[in-house]
Amino acid sequence: AALWAVYMTYRAITKGDEVLSRIVGAKEVSARDEPKFHASADRVAKAAGIRKPRLVVIESKALNAFAAGRDELHATVGVTRG
């Protein structure tokens, strides 16, 4: 059980943003698909002095968003269509 817990913790830390995206059914979007979303993320990342995260969209009418990842190289920002 302890080994399983260590493995799951490691997995959550290293792949948590990707796993969360799959769980909620998010799809990665390109700058061509969502130019305003990418432009906004570019501005915020530049102001913060970090790289732009991977951007995903969840097909839902609810208003919601999330950010996940362990560092700027492994980060995801997701929003709903709502």
Buried (B, 14 or more C-beta within 10 A) or exposed (E): EEEEEEEEEEEEEEBBBBEBBEEBEBEEBEBEEBEEBBEBBEEEBEEEEEEBBBBBBBEBEEEEEBEBBEEEEBBBBBBBEE
